[in-house]
Amino acid sequence: MYETVKVIRLSDMKDVKDFVQAAGDCDFDIDVKYNRTIIDAKSLLGMIGLGLQNDLQVCYGGKNENFENLVDKFSLA
């Protein structure tokens, strides 16, 4: 279902805002998983609800250079 799965950590609200904005510019679905919760990465309130400083799994199946660069910036691995 997903081509790419990466683990990221967002440390403050600016990181969350930047991530959601970059996700919103993509024309493909992006899901963020934390424990058993799955959130649409384009939802600011959903992303805030996951909390800061948690290890989040980002799953997506498209290509967008700006989004992938941002994910790499927040990537843990």
N, CA, C and O atoms as a Tripos MOL2 file, in Angstrom:
@<TRIPOS>MOLECULE
protein
  308   307    77     0     0
PROTEIN
NO_CHARGES

@<TRIPOS>ATOM
      1 N           0.8250   -1.1920    0.0000 N.3       1 MET1
      2 CA          0.0000    0.0000    0.0000 C.3       1 MET1
      3 C           0.8730    1.2620    0.0000 C.2       1 MET1
      4 O           0.6220    2.1880   -0.7710 O.2       1 MET1
      5 N           1.8830    1.3000    0.8500 N.am      2 TYR2
      6 CA          2.7720    2.4630    0.9110 C.3       2 TYR2
      7 C           4.1220    2.1150    0.2950 C.2       2 TYR2
      8 O           4.6580    1.0320    0.5320 O.2       2 TYR2
      9 N           4.6620    3.0270   -0.4860 N.am      3 GLU3
     10 CA          6.0040    2.8420   -1.0320 C.3       3 GLU3
     11 C           7.0670    3.1680    0.0070 C.2       3 GLU3
     12 O           8.0880    2.4870    0.1040 O.2       3 GLU3
     13 N           6.8120    4.2220    0.7860 N.am      4 THR4
     14 CA          7.8240    4.7370    1.7000 C.3       4 THR4
     15 C           7.2760    4.8180    3.1190 C.2       4 THR4
     16 O           6.1640    5.2970    3.3380 O.2       4 THR4
     17 N           8.0620    4.3470    4.0760 N.am      5 VAL5
     18 CA          7.7260    4.4510    5.4950 C.3       5 VAL5
     19 C           8.9760    4.9440    6.2130 C.2       5 VAL5
     20 O          10.0410    4.3330    6.1230 O.2       5 VAL5
     21 N           8.8320    6.0660    6.9320 N.am      6 LYS6
     22 CA          9.9610    6.6300    7.6830 C.3       6 LYS6
     23 C           9.4980    7.0120    9.0790 C.2       6 LYS6
     24 O           8.3220    7.3070    9.2940 O.2       6 LYS6
     25 N          10.4240    7.0050   10.0230 N.am      7 VAL7
     26 CA         10.1300    7.4020   11.3990 C.3       7 VAL7
     27 C          10.7150    8.7910   11.6300 C.2       7 VAL7
     28 O          11.8940    9.0350   11.3740 O.2       7 VAL7
     29 N           9.8620    9.7000   12.1220 N.am      8 ILE8
     30 CA         10.2870   11.0740   12.3750 C.3       8 ILE8
     31 C           9.9370   11.4720   13.8020 C.2       8 ILE8
     32 O           9.1930   10.7750   14.4940 O.2       8 ILE8
     33 N          10.4860   12.6010   14.2280 N.am      9 ARG9
     34 CA         10.1240   13.2050   15.5130 C.3       9 ARG9
     35 C          10.0080   14.7090   15.2970 C.2       9 ARG9
     36 O          10.9290   15.3490   14.7890 O.2       9 ARG9
     37 N           8.8610   15.2640   15.6900 N.am     10 LEU10
     38 CA          8.6250   16.7040   15.6010 C.3      10 LEU10
     39 C           8.7620   17.2760   17.0010 C.2      10 LEU10
     40 O           8.0610   16.8500   17.9190 O.2      10 LEU10
     41 N           9.6630   18.2430   17.1720 N.am     11 SER11
     42 CA         10.0000   18.6870   18.5230 C.3      11 SER11
     43 C           9.2640   19.9340   18.9890 C.2      11 SER11
     44 O           9.2070   20.1970   20.1900 O.2      11 SER11
     45 N           8.6990   20.7090   18.0670 N.am     12 ASP12
     46 CA          7.9550   21.8970   18.4960 C.3      12 ASP12
     47 C           6.8460   22.2140   17.4970 C.2      12 ASP12
     48 O           6.7320   21.5700   16.4540 O.2      12 ASP12
     49 N           6.0270   23.2170   17.8310 N.am     13 MET13
     50 CA          4.8720   23.5480   16.9940 C.3      13 MET13
     51 C           5.2850   24.0350   15.6060 C.2      13 MET13
     52 O           4.5560   23.8160   14.6390 O.2      13 MET13
     53 N           6.4260   24.6850   15.4920 N.am     14 LYS14
     54 CA          6.8910   25.1280   14.1730 C.3      14 LYS14
     55 C           7.1670   23.9210   13.2850 C.2      14 LYS14
     56 O           6.8500   23.9370   12.0960 O.2      14 LYS14
     57 N           7.7580   22.8780   13.8600 N.am     15 ASP15
     58 CA          8.0020   21.6520   13.0990 C.3      15 ASP15
     59 C           6.6860   21.0500   12.6080 C.2      15 ASP15
     60 O           6.5830   20.6310   11.4550 O.2      15 ASP15
     61 N           5.6800   21.0080   13.4890 N.am     16 VAL16
     62 CA          4.3710   20.4600   13.1190 C.3      16 VAL16
     63 C           3.7650   21.2850   11.9890 C.2      16 VAL16
     64 O           3.2760   20.7320   11.0040 O.2      16 VAL16
     65 N           3.7990   22.6020   12.1320 N.am     17 LYS17
     66 CA          3.2320   23.4810   11.1010 C.3      17 LYS17
     67 C           3.9380   23.2870    9.7630 C.2      17 LYS17
     68 O           3.2840   23.1740    8.7260 O.2      17 LYS17
     69 N           5.2590   23.2490    9.7810 N.am     18 ASP18
     70 CA          6.0290   23.0520    8.5470 C.3      18 ASP18
     71 C           5.7140   21.7010    7.9090 C.2      18 ASP18
     72 O           5.5840   21.6010    6.6890 O.2      18 ASP18
     73 N           5.5940   20.6650    8.7360 N.am     19 PHE19
     74 CA          5.2990   19.3300    8.2290 C.3      19 PHE19
     75 C           3.9170   19.2770    7.5820 C.2      19 PHE19
     76 O           3.7690   18.7540    6.4780 O.2      19 PHE19
     77 N           2.9100   19.8140    8.2600 N.am     20 VAL20
     78 CA          1.5430   19.7960    7.7340 C.3      20 VAL20
     79 C           1.4510   20.6250    6.4550 C.2      20 VAL20
     80 O           0.7680   20.2330    5.5080 O.2      20 VAL20
     81 N           2.1270   21.7560    6.4250 N.am     21 GLN21
     82 CA          2.1150   22.5960    5.2280 C.3      21 GLN21
     83 C           2.7450   21.8580    4.0440 C.2      21 GLN21
     84 O           2.2070   21.8950    2.9370 O.2      21 GLN21
     85 N           3.8660   21.1980    4.2640 N.am     22 ALA22
     86 CA          4.5230   20.4370    3.1930 C.3      22 ALA22
     87 C           3.6460   19.2670    2.7440 C.2      22 ALA22
     88 O           3.5640   18.9750    1.5510 O.2      22 ALA22
     89 N           2.9970   18.6010    3.6910 N.am     23 ALA23
     90 CA          2.1050   17.4910    3.3470 C.3      23 ALA23
     91 C           0.9190   17.9880    2.5240 C.2      23 ALA23
     92 O           0.4770   17.3150    1.5930 O.2      23 ALA23
     93 N           0.4100   19.1680    2.8700 N.am     24 GLY24
     94 CA         -0.7190   19.7410    2.1420 C.3      24 GLY24
     95 C          -0.4050   20.0580    0.6960 C.2      24 GLY24
     96 O          -1.3100   20.1120   -0.1370 O.2      24 GLY24
     97 N           0.8490   20.2670    0.3880 N.am     25 ASP25
     98 CA          1.2640   20.5600   -0.9860 C.3      25 ASP25
     99 C           1.3960   19.3020   -1.8430 C.2      25 ASP25
    100 O           1.6400   19.3960   -3.0460 O.2      25 ASP25
    101 N           1.2390   18.1410   -1.2430 N.am     26 CYS26
    102 CA          1.3840   16.8770   -1.9740 C.3      26 CYS26
    103 C           0.0360   16.4350   -2.5380 C.2      26 CYS26
    104 O          -1.0100   16.6770   -1.9360 O.2      26 CYS26
    105 N           0.0730   15.7870   -3.6960 N.am     27 ASP27
    106 CA         -1.1600   15.3200   -4.3320 C.3      27 ASP27
    107 C          -1.4070   13.8300   -4.0930 C.2      27 ASP27
    108 O          -2.0960   13.1770   -4.8760 O.2      27 ASP27
    109 N          -0.8460   13.3000   -3.0140 N.am     28 PHE28
    110 CA         -1.0290   11.8990   -2.6460 C.3      28 PHE28
    111 C          -1.3160   11.8220   -1.1540 C.2      28 PHE28
    112 O          -1.0670   12.7710   -0.4100 O.2      28 PHE28
    113 N          -1.8470   10.6740   -0.7240 N.am     29 ASP29
    114 CA         -2.1850   10.4800    0.6870 C.3      29 ASP29
    115 C          -0.9310   10.2590    1.5190 C.2      29 ASP29
    116 O           0.0080    9.5790    1.1040 O.2      29 ASP29
    117 N          -0.9440   10.8560    2.7110 N.am     30 ILE30
    118 CA          0.1470   10.6790    3.6700 C.3      30 ILE30
    119 C          -0.4880   10.3760    5.0210 C.2      30 ILE30
    120 O          -1.2740   11.1710    5.5350 O.2      30 ILE30
    121 N          -0.1530    9.2450    5.5850 N.am     31 ASP31
    122 CA         -0.6570    8.8670    6.8990 C.3      31 ASP31
    123 C           0.4730    8.9220    7.9100 C.2      31 ASP31
    124 O           1.6290    8.6390    7.5940 O.2      31 ASP31
    125 N           0.1160    9.2930    9.1350 N.am     32 VAL32
    126 CA          1.0720    9.2990   10.2380 C.3      32 VAL32
    127 C           0.5210    8.3650   11.3110 C.2      32 VAL32
    128 O          -0.6280    8.4910   11.7350 O.2      32 VAL32
    129 N           1.3610    7.4290   11.7420 N.am     33 LYS33
    130 CA          0.9440    6.4370   12.7300 C.3      33 LYS33
    131 C           1.7100    6.6410   14.0260 C.2      33 LYS33
    132 O           2.9200    6.8700   14.0320 O.2      33 LYS33
    133 N           0.9670    6.5510   15.1280 N.am     34 TYR34
    134 CA          1.5750    6.5610   16.4600 C.3      34 TYR34
    135 C           0.8110    5.5520   17.3040 C.2      34 TYR34
    136 O          -0.3930    5.6950   17.5160 O.2      34 TYR34
    137 N           1.5080    4.5380   17.7810 N.am     35 ASN35
    138 CA          0.8750    3.4050   18.4640 C.3      35 ASN35
    139 C          -0.1900    2.8230   17.5410 C.2      35 ASN35
    140 O           0.1410    2.3420   16.4570 O.2      35 ASN35
    141 N          -1.4470    2.8540   17.9390 N.am     36 ARG36
    142 CA         -2.5120    2.2990   17.0950 C.3      36 ARG36
    143 C          -3.3470    3.3850   16.4310 C.2      36 ARG36
    144 O          -4.4040    3.0920   15.8730 O.2      36 ARG36
    145 N          -2.8960    4.6180   16.4810 N.am     37 THR37
    146 CA         -3.6200    5.7450   15.9060 C.3      37 THR37
    147 C          -3.0430    6.1020   14.5420 C.2      37 THR37
    148 O          -1.8270    6.1870   14.3730 O.2      37 THR37
    149 N          -3.9400    6.3130   13.5630 N.am     38 ILE38
    150 CA         -3.5250    6.7320   12.2250 C.3      38 ILE38
    151 C          -4.1950    8.0680   11.9260 C.2      38 ILE38
    152 O          -5.4140    8.1990   12.0330 O.2      38 ILE38
    153 N          -3.3830    9.0610   11.5470 N.am     39 ILE39
    154 CA         -3.8560   10.4240   11.2980 C.3      39 ILE39
    155 C          -3.4640   10.8390    9.8810 C.2      39 ILE39
    156 O          -2.4110   10.4450    9.3790 O.2      39 ILE39
    157 N          -4.3120   11.6290    9.2500 N.am     40 ASP40
    158 CA         -3.9730   12.2420    7.9620 C.3      40 ASP40
    159 C          -2.9320   13.3270    8.2240 C.2      40 ASP40
    160 O          -3.1660   14.2260    9.0310 O.2      40 ASP40
    161 N          -1.7920   13.2510    7.5540 N.am     41 ALA41
    162 CA         -0.6960   14.1980    7.7860 C.3      41 ALA41
    163 C          -1.0590   15.6230    7.3890 C.2      41 ALA41
    164 O          -0.3570   16.5620    7.7640 O.2      41 ALA41
    165 N          -2.1360   15.7990    6.6390 N.am     42 LYS42
    166 CA         -2.5380   17.1310    6.1900 C.3      42 LYS42
    167 C          -3.4450   17.8220    7.2080 C.2      42 LYS42
    168 O          -3.8750   18.9550    6.9900 O.2      42 LYS42
    169 N          -3.7360   17.1390    8.3260 N.am     43 SER43
    170 CA         -4.6000   17.6710    9.3770 C.3      43 SER43
    171 C          -3.7620   18.2630   10.5120 C.2      43 SER43
    172 O          -3.1060   17.5320   11.2530 O.2      43 SER43
    173 N          -3.7900   19.5800   10.6410 N.am     44 LEU44
    174 CA         -3.0250   20.2390   11.6970 C.3      44 LEU44
    175 C          -3.4960   19.7880   13.0760 C.2      44 LEU44
    176 O          -2.6750   19.4620   13.9340 O.2      44 LEU44
    177 N          -4.8090   19.7660   13.2970 N.am     45 LEU45
    178 CA         -5.3200   19.3510   14.6080 C.3      45 LEU45
    179 C          -4.9880   17.8920   14.9050 C.2      45 LEU45
    180 O          -4.6630   17.5440   16.0400 O.2      45 LEU45
    181 N          -5.0680   17.0510   13.8950 N.am     46 GLY46
    182 CA         -4.7100   15.6490   14.0840 C.3      46 GLY46
    183 C          -3.2560   15.4830   14.4780 C.2      46 GLY46
    184 O          -2.9300   14.7030   15.3740 O.2      46 GLY46
    185 N          -2.3880   16.2160   13.8080 N.am     47 MET47
    186 CA         -0.9560   16.1320   14.1100 C.3      47 MET47
    187 C          -0.6490   16.6860   15.4970 C.2      47 MET47
    188 O           0.1790   16.1280   16.2170 O.2      47 MET47
    189 N          -1.3030   17.7710   15.8730 N.am     48 ILE48
    190 CA         -1.1140   18.3250   17.2190 C.3      48 ILE48
    191 C          -1.5680   17.3050   18.2630 C.2      48 ILE48
    192 O          -0.9430   17.1610   19.3130 O.2      48 ILE48
    193 N          -2.6600   16.6000   17.9620 N.am     49 GLY49
    194 CA         -3.1990   15.6060   18.8830 C.3      49 GLY49
    195 C          -2.2600   14.4410   19.1480 C.2      49 GLY49
    196 O          -2.3530   13.7970   20.1930 O.2      49 GLY49
    197 N          -1.3580   14.1630   18.2180 N.am     50 LEU50
    198 CA         -0.4000   13.0730   18.4270 C.3      50 LEU50
    199 C           0.6680   13.4440   19.4430 C.2      50 LEU50
    200 O           1.3350   12.5710   19.9990 O.2      50 LEU50
    201 N           0.8310   14.7390   19.6860 N.am     51 GLY51
    202 CA          1.7980   15.1970   20.6760 C.3      51 GLY51
    203 C           3.1800   15.3980   20.0940 C.2      51 GLY51
    204 O           3.5090   14.8730   19.0300 O.2      51 GLY51
    205 N           3.9730   16.1590   20.8030 N.am     52 LEU52
    206 CA          5.3460   16.4360   20.3960 C.3      52 LEU52
    207 C           6.2890   15.4140   21.0190 C.2      52 LEU52
    208 O           5.9420   14.7460   21.9940 O.2      52 LEU52
    209 N           7.4640   15.3030   20.4560 N.am     53 GLN53
    210 CA          8.5380   14.4430   20.9670 C.3      53 GLN53
    211 C           8.2150   12.9510   20.8950 C.2      53 GLN53
    212 O           8.8780   12.1460   21.5490 O.2      53 GLN53
    213 N           7.2020   12.5720   20.1100 N.am     54 ASN54
    214 CA          6.8940   11.1560   19.9230 C.3      54 ASN54
    215 C           7.5050   10.6770   18.6090 C.2      54 ASN54
    216 O           7.6550   11.4550   17.6670 O.2      54 ASN54
    217 N           7.8540    9.4020   18.5530 N.am     55 ASP55
    218 CA          8.3420    8.8100   17.3110 C.3      55 ASP55
    219 C           7.1310    8.4790   16.4450 C.2      55 ASP55
    220 O           6.3040    7.6450   16.8130 O.2      55 ASP55
    221 N           7.0340    9.1370   15.2960 N.am     56 LEU56
    222 CA          5.8900    9.0000   14.4030 C.3      56 LEU56
    223 C           6.3120    8.2860   13.1300 C.2      56 LEU56
    224 O           7.3770    8.5570   12.5750 O.2      56 LEU56
    225 N           5.4680    7.3760   12.6750 N.am     57 GLN57
    226 CA          5.7380    6.6510   11.4390 C.3      57 GLN57
    227 C           4.9780    7.3410   10.3070 C.2      57 GLN57
    228 O           3.7500    7.4160   10.3370 O.2      57 GLN57
    229 N           5.7100    7.8460    9.3060 N.am     58 VAL58
    230 CA          5.1160    8.5390    8.1610 C.3      58 VAL58
    231 C           5.0630    7.5640    6.9930 C.2      58 VAL58
    232 O           6.0810    6.9910    6.6070 O.2      58 VAL58
    233 N           3.8630    7.3780    6.4280 N.am     59 CYS59
    234 CA          3.6570    6.4110    5.3490 C.3      59 CYS59
    235 C           3.0540    7.1280    4.1510 C.2      59 CYS59
    236 O           2.0300    7.8000    4.2720 O.2      59 CYS59
    237 N           3.6920    6.9830    2.9940 N.am     60 TYR60
    238 CA          3.1800    7.6410    1.7860 C.3      60 TYR60
    239 C           3.6080    6.8820    0.5430 C.2      60 TYR60
    240 O           4.5510    6.0910    0.5700 O.2      60 TYR60
    241 N           2.8910    7.1410   -0.5520 N.am     61 GLY61
    242 CA          3.1530    6.3900   -1.7700 C.3      61 GLY61
    243 C           3.4620    7.2310   -2.9800 C.2      61 GLY61
    244 O           3.5050    6.7120   -4.0950 O.2      61 GLY61
    245 N           3.6790    8.5190   -2.7920 N.am     62 GLY62
    246 CA          3.9790    9.3900   -3.9230 C.3      62 GLY62
    247 C           5.3560   10.0040   -3.8100 C.2      62 GLY62
    248 O           6.1350    9.6730   -2.9170 O.2      62 GLY62
    249 N           5.6390   10.9020   -4.7300 N.am     63 LYS63
    250 CA          6.9360   11.5850   -4.7480 C.3      63 LYS63
    251 C           6.7240   13.0980   -4.7660 C.2      63 LYS63
    252 O           5.9850   13.6220   -5.6000 O.2      63 LYS63
    253 N           7.3770   13.7880   -3.8410 N.am     64 ASN64
    254 CA          7.4050   15.2440   -3.7960 C.3      64 ASN64
    255 C           8.7290   15.6160   -3.1320 C.2      64 ASN64
    256 O           8.9410   15.3450   -1.9510 O.2      64 ASN64
    257 N           9.6040   16.2320   -3.8990 N.am     65 GLU65
    258 CA         10.9640   16.4970   -3.4190 C.3      65 GLU65
    259 C          10.9840   17.3520   -2.1530 C.2      65 GLU65
    260 O          11.7360   17.0570   -1.2240 O.2      65 GLU65
    261 N          10.1690   18.4070   -2.1040 N.am     66 ASN66
    262 CA         10.1510   19.2770   -0.9210 C.3      66 ASN66
    263 C           9.6920   18.5160    0.3180 C.2      66 ASN66
    264 O          10.2810   18.6570    1.3910 O.2      66 ASN66
    265 N           8.6340   17.7030    0.1700 N.am     67 PHE67
    266 CA          8.1330   16.9270    1.3010 C.3      67 PHE67
    267 C           9.1800   15.9130    1.7630 C.2      67 PHE67
    268 O           9.4210   15.7660    2.9620 O.2      67 PHE67
    269 N           9.7920   15.2230    0.8210 N.am     68 GLU68
    270 CA         10.7840   14.2070    1.1860 C.3      68 GLU68
    271 C          12.0050   14.8280    1.8600 C.2      68 GLU68
    272 O          12.5820   14.2250    2.7650 O.2      68 GLU68
    273 N          12.4020   16.0140    1.4340 N.am     69 ASN69
    274 CA         13.5110   16.7090    2.0970 C.3      69 ASN69
    275 C          13.1540   17.0550    3.5330 C.2      69 ASN69
    276 O          13.9860   16.9270    4.4320 O.2      69 ASN69
    277 N          11.9050   17.4990    3.7550 N.am     70 LEU70
    278 CA         11.4670   17.8390    5.1070 C.3      70 LEU70
    279 C          11.3980   16.5850    5.9810 C.2      70 LEU70
    280 O          11.8160   16.6110    7.1390 O.2      70 LEU70
    281 N          10.8750   15.4950    5.4320 N.am     71 VAL71
    282 CA         10.8170   14.2370    6.1860 C.3      71 VAL71
    283 C          12.2290   13.7880    6.5580 C.2      71 VAL71
    284 O          12.4650   13.3420    7.6810 O.2      71 VAL71
    285 N          13.1540   13.9040    5.6270 N.am     72 ASP72
    286 CA         14.5470   13.5360    5.9230 C.3      72 ASP72
    287 C          15.1300   14.4020    7.0400 C.2      72 ASP72
    288 O          15.9250   13.9250    7.8490 O.2      72 ASP72
    289 N          14.7330   15.6710    7.0820 N.am     73 LYS73
    290 CA         15.2080   16.5870    8.1290 C.3      73 LYS73
    291 C          14.7690   16.1210    9.5220 C.2      73 LYS73
    292 O          15.5250   16.2350   10.4870 O.2      73 LYS73
    293 N          13.5430   15.5960    9.6190 N.am     74 PHE74
    294 CA         12.9910   15.1580   10.9040 C.3      74 PHE74
    295 C          13.2080   13.6690   11.1650 C.2      74 PHE74
    296 O          12.8350   13.1690   12.2270 O.2      74 PHE74
    297 N          13.7990   12.9630   10.2210 N.am     75 SER75
    298 CA         13.9530   11.5110   10.3030 C.3      75 SER75
    299 C          14.8890   11.1000   11.4400 C.2      75 SER75
    300 O          15.8740   11.7800   11.7280 O.2      75 SER75
    301 N          14.5650    9.9830   12.0740 N.am     76 LEU76
    302 CA         15.3910    9.4530   13.1590 C.3      76 LEU76
    303 C          16.4100    8.4460   12.6570 C.2      76 LEU76
    304 O          17.4060    8.1850   13.3310 O.2      76 LEU76
    305 N          16.1730    7.8820   11.4900 N.am     77 ALA77
    306 CA         17.0960    6.8470   10.9870 C.3      77 ALA77
    307 C          17.8210    7.2840    9.7440 C.2      77 ALA77
    308 O          18.6280    6.5290    9.2020 O.2      77 ALA77
@<TRIPOS>BOND
     1     1     2 1
     2     2     3 1
     3     3     4 2
     4     3     5 am
     5     5     6 1
     6     6     7 1
     7     7     8 2
     8     7     9 am
     9     9    10 1
    10    10    11 1
    11    11    12 2
    12    11    13 am
    13    13    14 1
    14    14    15 1
    15    15    16 2
    16    15    17 am
    17    17    18 1
    18    18    19 1
    19    19    20 2
    20    19    21 am
    21    21    22 1
    22    22    23 1
    23    23    24 2
    24    23    25 am
    25    25    26 1
    26    26    27 1
    27    27    28 2
    28    27    29 am
    29    29    30 1
    30    30    31 1
    31    31    32 2
    32    31    33 am
    33    33    34 1
    34    34    35 1
    35    35    36 2
    36    35    37 am
    37    37    38 1
    38    38    39 1
    39    39    40 2
    40    39    41 am
    41    41    42 1
    42    42    43 1
    43    43    44 2
    44    43    45 am
    45    45    46 1
    46    46    47 1
    47    47    48 2
    48    47    49 am
    49    49    50 1
    50    50    51 1
    51    51    52 2
    52    51    53 am
    53    53    54 1
    54    54    55 1
    55    55    56 2
    56    55    57 am
    57    57    58 1
    58    58    59 1
    59    59    60 2
    60    59    61 am
    61    61    62 1
    62    62    63 1
    63    63    64 2
    64    63    65 am
    65    65    66 1
    66    66    67 1
    67    67    68 2
    68    67    69 am
    69    69    70 1
    70    70    71 1
    71    71    72 2
    72    71    73 am
    73    73    74 1
    74    74    75 1
    75    75    76 2
    76    75    77 am
    77    77    78 1
    78    78    79 1
    79    79    80 2
    80    79    81 am
    81    81    82 1
    82    82    83 1
    83    83    84 2
    84    83    85 am
    85    85    86 1
    86    86    87 1
    87    87    88 2
    88    87    89 am
    89    89    90 1
    90    90    91 1
    91    91    92 2
    92    91    93 am
    93    93    94 1
    94    94    95 1
    95    95    96 2
    96    95    97 am
    97    97    98 1
    98    98    99 1
    99    99   100 2
   100    99   101 am
   101   101   102 1
   102   102   103 1
   103   103   104 2
   104   103   105 am
   105   105   106 1
   106   106   107 1
   107   107   108 2
   108   107   109 am
   109   109   110 1
   110   110   111 1
   111   111   112 2
   112   111   113 am
   113   113   114 1
   114   114   115 1
   115   115   116 2
   116   115   117 am
   117   117   118 1
   118   118   119 1
   119   119   120 2
   120   119   121 am
   121   121   122 1
   122   122   123 1
   123   123   124 2
   124   123   125 am
   125   125   126 1
   126   126   127 1
   127   127   128 2
   128   127   129 am
   129   129   130 1
   130   130   131 1
   131   131   132 2
   132   131   133 am
   133   133   134 1
   134   134   135 1
   135   135   136 2
   136   135   137 am
   137   137   138 1
   138   138   139 1
   139   139   140 2
   140   139   141 am
   141   141   142 1
   142   142   143 1
   143   143   144 2
   144   143   145 am
   145   145   146 1
   146   146   147 1
   147   147   148 2
   148   147   149 am
   149   149   150 1
   150   150   151 1
   151   151   152 2
   152   151   153 am
   153   153   154 1
   154   154   155 1
   155   155   156 2
   156   155   157 am
   157   157   158 1
   158   158   159 1
   159   159   160 2
   160   159   161 am
   161   161   162 1
   162   162   163 1
   163   163   164 2
   164   163   165 am
   165   165   166 1
   166   166   167 1
   167   167   168 2
   168   167   169 am
   169   169   170 1
   170   170   171 1
   171   171   172 2
   172   171   173 am
   173   173   174 1
   174   174   175 1
   175   175   176 2
   176   175   177 am
   177   177   178 1
   178   178   179 1
   179   179   180 2
   180   179   181 am
   181   181   182 1
   182   182   183 1
   183   183   184 2
   184   183   185 am
   185   185   186 1
   186   186   187 1
   187   187   188 2
   188   187   189 am
   189   189   190 1
   190   190   191 1
   191   191   192 2
   192   191   193 am
   193   193   194 1
   194   194   195 1
   195   195   196 2
   196   195   197 am
   197   197   198 1
   198   198   199 1
   199   199   200 2
   200   199   201 am
   201   201   202 1
   202   202   203 1
   203   203   204 2
   204   203   205 am
   205   205   206 1
   206   206   207 1
   207   207   208 2
   208   207   209 am
   209   209   210 1
   210   210   211 1
   211   211   212 2
   212   211   213 am
   213   213   214 1
   214   214   215 1
   215   215   216 2
   216   215   217 am
   217   217   218 1
   218   218   219 1
   219   219   220 2
   220   219   221 am
   221   221   222 1
   222   222   223 1
   223   223   224 2
   224   223   225 am
   225   225   226 1
   226   226   227 1
   227   227   228 2
   228   227   229 am
   229   229   230 1
   230   230   231 1
   231   231   232 2
   232   231   233 am
   233   233   234 1
   234   234   235 1
   235   235   236 2
   236   235   237 am
   237   237   238 1
   238   238   239 1
   239   239   240 2
   240   239   241 am
   241   241   242 1
   242   242   243 1
   243   243   244 2
   244   243   245 am
   245   245   246 1
   246   246   247 1
   247   247   248 2
   248   247   249 am
   249   249   250 1
   250   250   251 1
   251   251   252 2
   252   251   253 am
   253   253   254 1
   254   254   255 1
   255   255   256 2
   256   255   257 am
   257   257   258 1
   258   258   259 1
   259   259   260 2
   260   259   261 am
   261   261   262 1
   262   262   263 1
   263   263   264 2
   264   263   265 am
   265   265   266 1
   266   266   267 1
   267   267   268 2
   268   267   269 am
   269   269   270 1
   270   270   271 1
   271   271   272 2
   272   271   273 am
   273   273   274 1
   274   274   275 1
   275   275   276 2
   276   275   277 am
   277   277   278 1
   278   278   279 1
   279   279   280 2
   280   279   281 am
   281   281   282 1
   282   282   283 1
   283   283   284 2
   284   283   285 am
   285   285   286 1
   286   286   287 1
   287   287   288 2
   288   287   289 am
   289   289   290 1
   290   290   291 1
   291   291   292 2
   292   291   293 am
   293   293   294 1
   294   294   295 1
   295   295   296 2
   296   295   297 am
   297   297   298 1
   298   298   299 1
   299   299   300 2
   300   299   301 am
   301   301   302 1
   302   302   303 1
   303   303   304 2
   304   303   305 am
   305   305   306 1
   306   306   307 1
   307   307   308 2
@<TRIPOS>SUBSTRUCTURE
     1 MET1         2 RESIDUE 1 A MET
     2 TYR2         6 RESIDUE 1 A TYR
     3 GLU3        10 RESIDUE 1 A GLU
     4 THR4        14 RESIDUE 1 A THR
     5 VAL5        18 RESIDUE 1 A VAL
     6 LYS6        22 RESIDUE 1 A LYS
     7 VAL7        26 RESIDUE 1 A VAL
     8 ILE8        30 RESIDUE 1 A ILE
     9 ARG9        34 RESIDUE 1 A ARG
    10 LEU10       38 RESIDUE 1 A LEU
    11 SER11       42 RESIDUE 1 A SER
    12 ASP12       46 RESIDUE 1 A ASP
    13 MET13       50 RESIDUE 1 A MET
    14 LYS14       54 RESIDUE 1 A LYS
    15 ASP15       58 RESIDUE 1 A ASP
    16 VAL16       62 RESIDUE 1 A VAL
    17 LYS17       66 RESIDUE 1 A LYS
    18 ASP18       70 RESIDUE 1 A ASP
    19 PHE19       74 RESIDUE 1 A PHE
    20 VAL20       78 RESIDUE 1 A VAL
    21 GLN21       82 RESIDUE 1 A GLN
    22 ALA22       86 RESIDUE 1 A ALA
    23 ALA23       90 RESIDUE 1 A ALA
    24 GLY24       94 RESIDUE 1 A GLY
    25 ASP25       98 RESIDUE 1 A ASP
    26 CYS26      102 RESIDUE 1 A CYS
    27 ASP27      106 RESIDUE 1 A ASP
    28 PHE28      110 RESIDUE 1 A PHE
    29 ASP29      114 RESIDUE 1 A ASP
    30 ILE30      118 RESIDUE 1 A ILE
    31 ASP31      122 RESIDUE 1 A ASP
    32 VAL32      126 RESIDUE 1 A VAL
    33 LYS33      130 RESIDUE 1 A LYS
    34 TYR34      134 RESIDUE 1 A TYR
    35 ASN35      138 RESIDUE 1 A ASN
    36 ARG36      142 RESIDUE 1 A ARG
    37 THR37      146 RESIDUE 1 A THR
    38 ILE38      150 RESIDUE 1 A ILE
    39 ILE39      154 RESIDUE 1 A ILE
    40 ASP40      158 RESIDUE 1 A ASP
    41 ALA41      162 RESIDUE 1 A ALA
    42 LYS42      166 RESIDUE 1 A LYS
    43 SER43      170 RESIDUE 1 A SER
    44 LEU44      174 RESIDUE 1 A LEU
    45 LEU45      178 RESIDUE 1 A LEU
    46 GLY46      182 RESIDUE 1 A GLY
    47 MET47      186 RESIDUE 1 A MET
    48 ILE48      190 RESIDUE 1 A ILE
    49 GLY49      194 RESIDUE 1 A GLY
    50 LEU50      198 RESIDUE 1 A LEU
    51 GLY51      202 RESIDUE 1 A GLY
    52 LEU52      206 RESIDUE 1 A LEU
    53 GLN53      210 RESIDUE 1 A GLN
    54 ASN54      214 RESIDUE 1 A ASN
    55 ASP55      218 RESIDUE 1 A ASP
    56 LEU56      222 RESIDUE 1 A LEU
    57 GLN57      226 RESIDUE 1 A GLN
    58 VAL58      230 RESIDUE 1 A VAL
    59 CYS59      234 RESIDUE 1 A CYS
    60 TYR60      238 RESIDUE 1 A TYR
    61 GLY61      242 RESIDUE 1 A GLY
    62 GLY62      246 RESIDUE 1 A GLY
    63 LYS63      250 RESIDUE 1 A LYS
    64 ASN64      254 RESIDUE 1 A ASN
    65 GLU65      258 RESIDUE 1 A GLU
    66 ASN66      262 RESIDUE 1 A ASN
    67 PHE67      266 RESIDUE 1 A PHE
    68 GLU68      270 RESIDUE 1 A GLU
    69 ASN69      274 RESIDUE 1 A ASN
    70 LEU70      278 RESIDUE 1 A LEU
    71 VAL71      282 RESIDUE 1 A VAL
    72 ASP72      286 RESIDUE 1 A ASP
    73 LYS73      290 RESIDUE 1 A LYS
    74 PHE74      294 RESIDUE 1 A PHE
    75 SER75      298 RESIDUE 1 A SER
    76 LEU76      302 RESIDUE 1 A LEU
    77 ALA77      306 RESIDUE 1 A ALA
